[in-house]
């Protein structure tokens, strides 16, 4: 199992707008294409204005295939256009991780 941890840093005062856009135009789309959403979070302490979400994949090939199908979906292009117009994302960091043998997430 692989877990993708994606962290978005959002401009101050735009967090609520970005979350609303994501919920209305992207959550269903990504859930349909990417599969297993493990969690979706905003930071409470530490670096402010961050959104973190985690997706689970059986393999790296599955991730590549799922993301390619999503990229071909016109709804993804529409979300990209709206996201660009909102101009809220400052930085994106994506990490692929594998659980240790003693992790509760396998």
N, CA, C and O atoms as a printed pandas DataFrame, in Angstrom:
     atom_number atom_name residue_name chain_id  residue_number  x_coord  y_coord  z_coord
0              1         N          UNK        A               1    0.848   -1.176    0.000
1              2        CA          UNK        A               1    0.000    0.000    0.000
2              3         C          UNK        A               1    0.894    1.239    0.000
3              4         O          UNK        A               1    1.926    1.282    0.669
4              5         N          UNK        A               2    0.476    2.232   -0.758
5              6        CA          UNK        A               2    1.156    3.522   -0.803
6              7         C          UNK        A               2    0.174    4.601   -0.380
7              8         O          UNK        A               2   -1.020    4.517   -0.666
8              9         N          UNK        A               3    0.686    5.610    0.299
9             10        CA          UNK        A               3   -0.124    6.745    0.710
10            11         C          UNK        A               3    0.480    8.012    0.127
11            12         O          UNK        A               3    1.681    8.258    0.240
12            13         N          UNK        A               4   -0.367    8.801   -0.493
13            14        CA          UNK        A               4    0.073   10.089   -1.020
14            15         C          UNK        A               4   -0.419   11.179   -0.082
15            16         O          UNK        A               4   -1.620   11.337    0.136
16            17         N          UNK        A               5    0.511   11.913    0.459
17            18        CA          UNK        A               5    0.220   13.031    1.354
18            19         C          UNK        A               5    0.420   14.306    0.553
19            20         O          UNK        A               5    1.533   14.608    0.123
20            21         N          UNK        A               6   -0.657   15.053    0.352
21            22        CA          UNK        A               6   -0.593   16.292   -0.424
22            23         C          UNK        A               6   -0.882   17.459    0.515
23            24         O          UNK        A               6   -1.905   17.485    1.200
24            25         N          UNK        A               7    0.028   18.415    0.534
25            26        CA          UNK        A               7   -0.109   19.588    1.392
26            27         C          UNK        A               7   -0.153   20.832    0.523
27            28         O          UNK        A               7    0.772   21.107   -0.241
28            29         N          UNK        A               8   -1.233   21.573    0.652
29            30        CA          UNK        A               8   -1.409   22.829   -0.072
30            31         C          UNK        A               8   -1.312   23.978    0.921
31            32         O          UNK        A               8   -1.979   23.964    1.955
32            33         N          UNK        A               9   -0.497   24.960    0.617
33            34        CA          UNK        A               9   -0.455   26.185    1.403
34            35         C          UNK        A               9   -1.293   27.204    0.651
35            36         O          UNK        A               9   -1.076   27.456   -0.534
36            37         N          UNK        A              10   -2.249   27.784    1.355
37            38        CA          UNK        A              10   -3.238   28.682    0.767
38            39         C          UNK        A              10   -2.967   30.111    1.242
39            40         O          UNK        A              10   -2.538   30.327    2.375
40            41         N          UNK        A              11   -3.221   31.070    0.372
41            42        CA          UNK        A              11   -3.042   32.477    0.743
42            43         C          UNK        A              11   -3.939   32.824    1.932
43            44         O          UNK        A              11   -5.062   32.331    2.033
44            45         N          UNK        A              12   -3.434   33.680    2.833
45            46        CA          UNK        A              12   -4.270   34.129    3.950
46            47         C          UNK        A              12   -5.572   34.734    3.424
47            48         O          UNK        A              12   -5.581   35.414    2.397
48            49         N          UNK        A              13   -6.631   34.488    4.114
49            50        CA          UNK        A              13   -8.010   34.935    3.840
50            51         C          UNK        A              13   -8.679   34.167    2.698
51            52         O          UNK        A              13   -9.850   34.414    2.414
52            53         N          UNK        A              14   -7.977   33.243    2.034
53            54        CA          UNK        A              14   -8.586   32.509    0.921
54            55         C          UNK        A              14   -8.873   31.045    1.252
55            56         O          UNK        A              14   -9.367   30.306    0.401
56            57         N          UNK        A              15   -8.572   30.624    2.470
57            58        CA          UNK        A              15   -8.753   29.222    2.832
58            59         C          UNK        A              15  -10.207   28.787    2.690
59            60         O          UNK        A              15  -10.479   27.751    2.085
60            61         N          UNK        A              16  -11.127   29.543    3.226
61            62        CA          UNK        A              16  -12.549   29.169    3.146
62            63         C          UNK        A              16  -13.025   29.117    1.695
63            64         O          UNK        A              16  -13.792   28.227    1.326
64            65         N          UNK        A              17  -12.578   30.060    0.875
65            66        CA          UNK        A              17  -12.961   30.062   -0.539
66            67         C          UNK        A              17  -12.414   28.839   -1.256
67            68         O          UNK        A              17  -13.115   28.223   -2.058
68            69         N          UNK        A              18  -11.164   28.482   -0.971
69            70        CA          UNK        A              18  -10.574   27.324   -1.633
70            71         C          UNK        A              18  -11.272   26.043   -1.209
71            72         O          UNK        A              18  -11.552   25.183   -2.044
72            73         N          UNK        A              19  -11.555   25.911    0.083
73            74        CA          UNK        A              19  -12.254   24.714    0.561
74            75         C          UNK        A              19  -13.636   24.597   -0.071
75            76         O          UNK        A              19  -14.063   23.497   -0.423
76            77         N          UNK        A              20  -14.341   25.720   -0.219
77            78        CA          UNK        A              20  -15.665   25.698   -0.853
78            79         C          UNK        A              20  -15.548   25.275   -2.318
79            80         O          UNK        A              20  -16.360   24.482   -2.795
80            81         N          UNK        A              21  -14.558   25.790   -3.031
81            82        CA          UNK        A              21  -14.341   25.410   -4.421
82            83         C          UNK        A              21  -14.008   23.921   -4.521
83            84         O          UNK        A              21  -14.551   23.214   -5.371
84            85         N          UNK        A              22  -13.126   23.455   -3.663
85            86        CA          UNK        A              22  -12.750   22.040   -3.680
86            87         C          UNK        A              22  -13.972   21.162   -3.431
87            88         O          UNK        A              22  -14.203   20.188   -4.147
88            89         N          UNK        A              23  -14.741   21.511   -2.426
89            90        CA          UNK        A              23  -15.907   20.687   -2.080
90            91         C          UNK        A              23  -16.929   20.666   -3.213
91            92         O          UNK        A              23  -17.514   19.620   -3.494
92            93         N          UNK        A              24  -17.151   21.798   -3.863
93            94        CA          UNK        A              24  -18.183   21.866   -4.894
94            95         C          UNK        A              24  -17.734   21.334   -6.254
95            96         O          UNK        A              24  -18.571   20.872   -7.029
96            97         N          UNK        A              25  -16.433   21.386   -6.567
97            98        CA          UNK        A              25  -15.989   21.039   -7.916
98            99         C          UNK        A              25  -14.943   19.923   -7.992
99           100         O          UNK        A              25  -14.610   19.466   -9.086
100          101         N          UNK        A              26  -14.424   19.482   -6.851
101          102        CA          UNK        A              26  -13.299   18.558   -6.935
102          103         C          UNK        A              26  -13.433   17.312   -6.070
103          104         O          UNK        A              26  -12.965   16.245   -6.468
104          105         N          UNK        A              27  -14.046   17.413   -4.920
105          106        CA          UNK        A              27  -14.097   16.279   -3.992
106          107         C          UNK        A              27  -14.724   15.046   -4.640
107          108         O          UNK        A              27  -14.139   13.964   -4.598
108          109         N          UNK        A              28  -15.879   15.194   -5.223
109          110        CA          UNK        A              28  -16.550   14.055   -5.856
110          111         C          UNK        A              28  -15.711   13.509   -7.014
111          112         O          UNK        A              28  -15.571   12.296   -7.170
112          113         N          UNK        A              29  -15.163   14.402   -7.810
113          114        CA          UNK        A              29  -14.332   14.025   -8.942
114          115         C          UNK        A              29  -13.112   13.220   -8.493
115          116         O          UNK        A              29  -12.829   12.157   -9.044
116          117         N          UNK        A              30  -12.401   13.723   -7.502
117          118        CA          UNK        A              30  -11.215   13.010   -7.043
118          119         C          UNK        A              30  -11.576   11.697   -6.371
119          120         O          UNK        A              30  -10.873   10.702   -6.547
120          121         N          UNK        A              31  -12.650   11.677   -5.611
121          122        CA          UNK        A              31  -13.055   10.436   -4.966
122          123         C          UNK        A              31  -13.406    9.386   -6.022
123          124         O          UNK        A              31  -13.058    8.214   -5.883
124          125         N          UNK        A              32  -14.091    9.817   -7.065
125          126        CA          UNK        A              32  -14.440    8.911   -8.160
126          127         C          UNK        A              32  -13.195    8.354   -8.839
127          128         O          UNK        A              32  -13.128    7.155   -9.109
128          129         N          UNK        A              33  -12.219    9.194   -9.118
129          130        CA          UNK        A              33  -11.049    8.756   -9.873
130          131         C          UNK        A              33   -9.923    8.201   -9.008
131          132         O          UNK        A              33   -9.283    7.218   -9.383
132          133         N          UNK        A              34   -9.677    8.810   -7.873
133          134        CA          UNK        A              34   -8.511    8.406   -7.077
134          135         C          UNK        A              34   -8.811    7.290   -6.098
135          136         O          UNK        A              34   -7.897    6.590   -5.661
136          137         N          UNK        A              35  -10.078    7.108   -5.745
137          138        CA          UNK        A              35  -10.422    5.983   -4.891
138          139         C          UNK        A              35  -10.489    6.325   -3.431
139          140         O          UNK        A              35  -11.381    7.053   -2.994
140          141         N          UNK        A              36   -9.547    5.804   -2.669
141          142        CA          UNK        A              36   -9.649    5.835   -1.212
142          143         C          UNK        A              36   -9.050    7.103   -0.601
143          144         O          UNK        A              36   -7.832    7.267   -0.529
144          145         N          UNK        A              37   -9.939    7.988   -0.166
145          146        CA          UNK        A              37   -9.524    9.165    0.589
146          147         C          UNK        A              37   -9.378    8.746    2.049
147          148         O          UNK        A              37  -10.350    8.344    2.689
148          149         N          UNK        A              38   -8.163    8.843    2.566
149          150        CA          UNK        A              38   -7.888    8.446    3.950
150          151         C          UNK        A              38   -8.267    9.564    4.912
151          152         O          UNK        A              38   -8.798    9.301    5.992
152          153         N          UNK        A              39   -7.996   10.817    4.527
153          154        CA          UNK        A              39   -8.320   11.940    5.392
154          155         C          UNK        A              39   -8.116   13.258    4.680
155          156         O          UNK        A              39   -7.368   13.350    3.707
156          157         N          UNK        A              40   -8.791   14.272    5.179
157          158        CA          UNK        A              40   -8.706   15.627    4.625
158          159         C          UNK        A              40   -8.687   16.577    5.815
159          160         O          UNK        A              40   -9.605   16.557    6.636
160          161         N          UNK        A              41   -7.662   17.404    5.919
161          162        CA          UNK        A              41   -7.421   18.184    7.124
162          163         C          UNK        A              41   -7.051   19.631    6.807
163          164         O          UNK        A              41   -6.584   19.934    5.709
164          165         N          UNK        A              42   -7.258   20.503    7.759
165          166        CA          UNK        A              42   -6.665   21.837    7.754
166          167         C          UNK        A              42   -5.803   21.944    9.005
167          168         O          UNK        A              42   -6.071   21.290   10.013
168          169         N          UNK        A              43   -4.773   22.770    8.933
169          170        CA          UNK        A              43   -3.877   22.892   10.080
170          171         C          UNK        A              43   -4.526   23.725   11.178
171          172         O          UNK        A              43   -5.188   24.730   10.921
172          173         N          UNK        A              44   -4.317   23.279   12.391
173          174        CA          UNK        A              44   -4.809   23.983   13.571
174          175         C          UNK        A              44   -3.658   24.706   14.261
175          176         O          UNK        A              44   -3.813   25.824   14.750
176          177         N          UNK        A              45   -2.498   24.046   14.291
177          178        CA          UNK        A              45   -1.269   24.612   14.841
178          179         C          UNK        A              45   -0.160   24.392   13.828
179          180         O          UNK        A              45   -0.293   23.566   12.925
180          181         N          UNK        A              46    0.915   25.115   13.973
181          182        CA          UNK        A              46    2.019   25.002   13.026
182          183         C          UNK        A              46    1.832   25.996   11.904
183          184         O          UNK        A              46    1.300   27.086   12.112
184          185         N          UNK        A              47    2.269   25.620   10.708
185          186        CA          UNK        A              47    2.133   26.527    9.572
186          187         C          UNK        A              47    0.651   26.730    9.253
187          188         O          UNK        A              47   -0.093   25.771    9.049
188          189         N          UNK        A              48    0.248   27.981    9.217
189          190        CA          UNK        A              48   -1.167   28.315    9.022
190          191         C          UNK        A              48   -1.574   28.164    7.564
191          192         O          UNK        A              48   -0.736   28.111    6.664
192          193         N          UNK        A              49   -2.882   28.096    7.360
193          194        CA          UNK        A              49   -3.473   28.099    6.007
194          195         C          UNK        A              49   -3.016   26.925    5.157
195          196         O          UNK        A              49   -2.729   27.081    3.970
196          197         N          UNK        A              50   -2.951   25.747    5.773
197          198        CA          UNK        A              50   -2.594   24.571    5.004
198          199         C          UNK        A              50   -3.753   23.581    4.974
199          200         O          UNK        A              50   -4.506   23.433    5.936
200          201         N          UNK        A              51   -3.864   22.914    3.836
201          202        CA          UNK        A              51   -4.811   21.830    3.645
202          203         C          UNK        A              51   -3.987   20.588    3.353
203          204         O          UNK        A              51   -3.085   20.618    2.516
204          205         N          UNK        A              52   -4.295   19.502    4.037
205          206        CA          UNK        A              52   -3.567   18.251    3.858
206          207         C          UNK        A              52   -4.582   17.159    3.554
207          208         O          UNK        A              52   -5.566   16.997    4.276
208          209         N          UNK        A              53   -4.340   16.416    2.490
209          210        CA          UNK        A              53   -5.178   15.248    2.258
210          211         C          UNK        A              53   -4.315   14.053    1.923
211          212         O          UNK        A              53   -3.205   14.188    1.409
212          213         N          UNK        A              54   -4.848   12.871    2.225
213          214        CA          UNK        A              54   -4.116   11.622    2.080
214          215         C          UNK        A              54   -4.974   10.656    1.264
215          216         O          UNK        A              54   -6.149   10.442    1.560
216          217         N          UNK        A              55   -4.361   10.082    0.235
217          218        CA          UNK        A              55   -5.012    9.102   -0.637
218          219         C          UNK        A              55   -4.239    7.791   -0.563
219          220         O          UNK        A              55   -3.012    7.801   -0.470
220          221         N          UNK        A              56   -4.942    6.667   -0.605
221          222        CA          UNK        A              56   -4.309    5.347   -0.537
222          223         C          UNK        A              56   -4.367    4.666   -1.902
223          224         O          UNK        A              56   -5.370    4.748   -2.612
224          225         N          UNK        A              57   -3.271    3.992   -2.255
225          226        CA          UNK        A              57   -3.171    3.243   -3.513
226          227         C          UNK        A              57   -2.536    1.881   -3.228
227          228         O          UNK        A              57   -1.662    1.755   -2.371
228          229         N          UNK        A              58   -2.985    0.887   -3.951
229          230        CA          UNK        A              58   -2.406   -0.451   -3.817
230          231         C          UNK        A              58   -0.992   -0.495   -4.386
231          232         O          UNK        A              58   -0.148   -1.245   -3.897
232          233         N          UNK        A              59   -0.732    0.306   -5.417
233          234        CA          UNK        A              59    0.580    0.278   -6.061
234          235         C          UNK        A              59    0.850    1.622   -6.727
235          236         O          UNK        A              59   -0.051    2.449   -6.869
236          237         N          UNK        A              60    2.090    1.829   -7.130
237          238        CA          UNK        A              60    2.433    3.043   -7.866
238          239         C          UNK        A              60    1.767    3.034   -9.238
239          240         O          UNK        A              60    1.351    4.082   -9.732
240          241         N          UNK        A              61    1.663    1.869   -9.851
241          242        CA          UNK        A              61    0.981    1.767  -11.148
242          243         C          UNK        A              61   -0.477    2.167  -11.035
243          244         O          UNK        A              61   -1.010    2.827  -11.927
244          245         N          UNK        A              62   -1.136    1.770   -9.938
245          246        CA          UNK        A              62   -2.531    2.163   -9.739
246          247         C          UNK        A              62   -2.643    3.689   -9.630
247          248         O          UNK        A              62   -3.550    4.290  -10.206
248          249         N          UNK        A              63   -1.736    4.297   -8.904
249          250        CA          UNK        A              63   -1.761    5.757   -8.769
250          251         C          UNK        A              63   -1.609    6.426  -10.126
251          252         O          UNK        A              63   -2.365    7.339  -10.458
252          253         N          UNK        A              64   -0.639    5.979  -10.911
253          254        CA          UNK        A              64   -0.405    6.562  -12.239
254          255         C          UNK        A              64   -1.650    6.423  -13.106
255          256         O          UNK        A              64   -2.059    7.382  -13.760
256          257         N          UNK        A              65   -2.247    5.255  -13.116
257          258        CA          UNK        A              65   -3.438    5.005  -13.927
258          259         C          UNK        A              65   -4.614    5.872  -13.479
259          260         O          UNK        A              65   -5.295    6.474  -14.309
260          261         N          UNK        A              66   -4.850    5.936  -12.193
261          262        CA          UNK        A              66   -5.981    6.721  -11.675
262          263         C          UNK        A              66   -5.809    8.213  -11.952
263          264         O          UNK        A              66   -6.760    8.888  -12.345
264          265         N          UNK        A              67   -4.607    8.722  -11.749
265          266        CA          UNK        A              67   -4.374   10.157  -11.978
266          267         C          UNK        A              67   -4.460   10.497  -13.468
267          268         O          UNK        A              67   -4.901   11.590  -13.822
268          269         N          UNK        A              68   -4.048    9.584  -14.336
269          270        CA          UNK        A              68   -4.154    9.822  -15.781
270          271         C          UNK        A              68   -5.620    9.895  -16.206
271          272         O          UNK        A              68   -5.990   10.750  -17.011
272          273         N          UNK        A              69   -6.446    9.013  -15.674
273          274        CA          UNK        A              69   -7.877    9.054  -15.993
274          275         C          UNK        A              69   -8.507   10.339  -15.487
275          276         O          UNK        A              69   -9.344   10.933  -16.166
276          277         N          UNK        A              70   -8.112   10.768  -14.308
277          278        CA          UNK        A              70   -8.652   12.014  -13.779
278          279         C          UNK        A              70   -8.216   13.197  -14.640
279          280         O          UNK        A              70   -9.017   14.090  -14.914
280          281         N          UNK        A              71   -6.969   13.211  -15.065
281          282        CA          UNK        A              71   -6.462   14.304  -15.892
282          283         C          UNK        A              71   -7.210   14.406  -17.218
283          284         O          UNK        A              71   -7.304   15.491  -17.792
284          285         N          UNK        A              72   -7.737   13.295  -17.706
285          286        CA          UNK        A              72   -8.478   13.292  -18.971
286          287         C          UNK        A              72   -9.938   13.699  -18.805
287          288         O          UNK        A              72  -10.634   13.911  -19.799
288          289         N          UNK        A              73  -10.404   13.810  -17.586
289          290        CA          UNK        A              73  -11.804   14.164  -17.315
290          291         C          UNK        A              73  -11.983   15.674  -17.473
291          292         O          UNK        A              73  -11.237   16.439  -16.861
292          293         N          UNK        A              74  -12.950   16.123  -18.276
293          294        CA          UNK        A              74  -13.155   17.567  -18.465
294          295         C          UNK        A              74  -13.479   18.316  -17.166
295          296         O          UNK        A              74  -13.215   19.513  -17.057
296          297         N          UNK        A              75  -14.040   17.622  -16.201
297          298        CA          UNK        A              75  -14.333   18.272  -14.910
298          299         C          UNK        A              75  -13.043   18.676  -14.207
299          300         O          UNK        A              75  -13.019   19.665  -13.475
300          301         N          UNK        A              76  -11.967   17.912  -14.425
301          302        CA          UNK        A              76  -10.675   18.248  -13.831
302          303         C          UNK        A              76  -10.136   19.540  -14.443
303          304         O          UNK        A              76   -9.597   20.393  -13.738
304          305         N          UNK        A              77  -10.285   19.674  -15.750
305          306        CA          UNK        A              77   -9.848   20.903  -16.423
306          307         C          UNK        A              77  -10.655   22.096  -15.923
307          308         O          UNK        A              77  -10.106   23.183  -15.740
308          309         N          UNK        A              78  -11.940   21.903  -15.702
309          310        CA          UNK        A              78  -12.790   22.983  -15.193
310          311         C          UNK        A              78  -12.366   23.386  -13.782
311          312         O          UNK        A              78  -12.290   24.574  -13.469
312          313         N          UNK        A              79  -12.092   22.396  -12.934
313          314        CA          UNK        A              79  -11.608   22.724  -11.596
314          315         C          UNK        A              79  -10.286   23.486  -11.688
315          316         O          UNK        A              79  -10.080   24.458  -10.962
316          317         N          UNK        A              80   -9.397   23.051  -12.571
317          318        CA          UNK        A              80   -8.121   23.740  -12.748
318          319         C          UNK        A              80   -8.309   25.192  -13.148
319          320         O          UNK        A              80   -7.614   26.076  -12.648
320          321         N          UNK        A              81   -9.245   25.436  -14.045
321          322        CA          UNK        A              81   -9.523   26.806  -14.479
322          323         C          UNK        A              81  -10.036   27.643  -13.316
323          324         O          UNK        A              81   -9.562   28.757  -13.092
324          325         N          UNK        A              82  -11.001   27.111  -12.578
325          326        CA          UNK        A              82  -11.561   27.848  -11.440
326          327         C          UNK        A              82  -10.520   28.048  -10.341
327          328         O          UNK        A              82  -10.474   29.101   -9.705
328          329         N          UNK        A              83   -9.693   27.042  -10.124
329          330        CA          UNK        A              83   -8.638   27.128   -9.119
330          331         C          UNK        A              83   -7.644   28.225   -9.495
331          332         O          UNK        A              83   -7.198   28.989   -8.638
332          333         N          UNK        A              84   -7.304   28.298  -10.769
333          334        CA          UNK        A              84   -6.387   29.339  -11.238
334          335         C          UNK        A              84   -7.001   30.727  -11.062
335          336         O          UNK        A              84   -6.319   31.665  -10.650
336          337         N          UNK        A              85   -8.289   30.853  -11.376
337          338        CA          UNK        A              85   -8.974   32.138  -11.205
338          339         C          UNK        A              85   -9.001   32.573   -9.746
339          340         O          UNK        A              85   -8.820   33.752   -9.441
340          341         N          UNK        A              86   -9.225   31.626   -8.853
341          342        CA          UNK        A              86   -9.266   31.956   -7.424
342          343         C          UNK        A              86   -7.888   32.414   -6.947
343          344         O          UNK        A              86   -7.786   33.256   -6.055
344          345         N          UNK        A              87   -6.846   31.869   -7.529
345          346        CA          UNK        A              87   -5.473   32.265   -7.209
346          347         C          UNK        A              87   -5.202   32.189   -5.702
347          348         O          UNK        A              87   -4.738   33.151   -5.090
348          349         N          UNK        A              88   -5.502   31.030   -5.124
349          350        CA          UNK        A              88   -5.369   30.874   -3.680
350          351         C          UNK        A              88   -4.168   30.027   -3.272
351          352         O          UNK        A              88   -3.639   30.198   -2.174
352          353         N          UNK        A              89   -3.731   29.117   -4.138
353          354        CA          UNK        A              89   -2.674   28.179   -3.766
354          355         C          UNK        A              89   -1.306   28.833   -3.924
355          356         O          UNK        A              89   -0.955   29.337   -4.991
356          357         N          UNK        A              90   -0.548   28.810   -2.838
357          358        CA          UNK        A              90    0.801   29.367   -2.828
358          359         C          UNK        A              90    1.822   28.271   -3.129
359          360         O          UNK        A              90    2.798   28.502   -3.843
360          361         N          UNK        A              91    1.589   27.072   -2.577
361          362        CA          UNK        A              91    2.579   26.001   -2.679
362          363         C          UNK        A              91    1.879   24.659   -2.565
363          364         O          UNK        A              91    0.900   24.519   -1.833
364          365         N          UNK        A              92    2.388   23.674   -3.294
365          366        CA          UNK        A              92    1.907   22.297   -3.202
366          367         C          UNK        A              92    3.098   21.392   -2.957
367          368         O          UNK        A              92    4.123   21.493   -3.630
368          369         N          UNK        A              93    2.948   20.511   -1.989
369          370        CA          UNK        A              93    3.955   19.488   -1.743
370          371         C          UNK        A              93    3.256   18.139   -1.758
371          372         O          UNK        A              93    2.221   17.966   -1.114
372          373         N          UNK        A              94    3.808   17.195   -2.482
373          374        CA          UNK        A              94    3.224   15.860   -2.570
374          375         C          UNK        A              94    4.283   14.839   -2.176
375          376         O          UNK        A              94    5.409   14.865   -2.672
376          377         N          UNK        A              95    3.900   13.942   -1.278
377          378        CA          UNK        A              95    4.815   12.887   -0.828
378          379         C          UNK        A              95    4.141   11.539   -1.001
379          380         O          UNK        A              95    2.965   11.383   -0.672
380          381         N          UNK        A              96    4.876   10.568   -1.512
381          382        CA          UNK        A              96    4.405    9.190   -1.559
382          383         C          UNK        A              96    5.113    8.429   -0.448
383          384         O          UNK        A              96    6.337    8.471   -0.326
384          385         N          UNK        A              97    4.321    7.735    0.356
385          386        CA          UNK        A              97    4.877    7.068    1.531
386          387         C          UNK        A              97    4.405    5.618    1.582
387          388         O          UNK        A              97    3.330    5.275    1.090
388          389         N          UNK        A              98    5.239    4.778    2.193
389          390        CA          UNK        A              98    4.873    3.387    2.447
390          391         C          UNK        A              98    4.856    3.182    3.951
391          392         O          UNK        A              98    5.755    3.657    4.645
392          393         N          UNK        A              99    3.856    2.488    4.467
393          394        CA          UNK        A              99    3.803    2.267    5.910
394          395         C          UNK        A              99    4.872    1.271    6.371
395          396         O          UNK        A              99    5.276    0.373    5.632
396          397         N          UNK        A             100    5.304    1.456    7.588
397          398        CA          UNK        A             100    6.221    0.495    8.200
398          399         C          UNK        A             100    5.456   -0.781    8.529
399          400         O          UNK        A             100    4.227   -0.809    8.470
400          401         N          UNK        A             101    6.167   -1.803    8.865
401          402        CA          UNK        A             101    5.538   -3.088    9.212
402          403         C          UNK        A             101    4.654   -3.020   10.440
403          404         O          UNK        A             101    3.781   -3.870   10.613
404          405         N          UNK        A             102    4.854   -2.039   11.288
405          406        CA          UNK        A             102    4.054   -1.922   12.514
406          407         C          UNK        A             102    3.028   -0.789   12.441
407          408         O          UNK        A             102    2.383   -0.472   13.441
408          409         N          UNK        A             103    2.876   -0.184   11.277
409          410        CA          UNK        A             103    1.882    0.879   11.126
410          411         C          UNK        A             103    0.465    0.303   11.131
411          412         O          UNK        A             103    0.222   -0.751   10.544
412          413         N          UNK        A             104   -0.468    0.991   11.791
413          414        CA          UNK        A             104   -1.857    0.514   11.724
414          415         C          UNK        A             104   -2.453    0.642   10.322
415          416         O          UNK        A             104   -3.432   -0.031   10.002
416          417         N          UNK        A             105   -1.871    1.497    9.492
417          418        CA          UNK        A             105   -2.319    1.606    8.097
418          419         C          UNK        A             105   -1.425    0.727    7.240
419          420         O          UNK        A             105   -0.233    1.002    7.104
420          421         N          UNK        A             106   -1.972   -0.299    6.676
421          422        CA          UNK        A             106   -1.192   -1.212    5.823
422          423         C          UNK        A             106   -1.663   -1.134    4.451
423          424         O          UNK        A             106   -1.137   -1.824    3.578
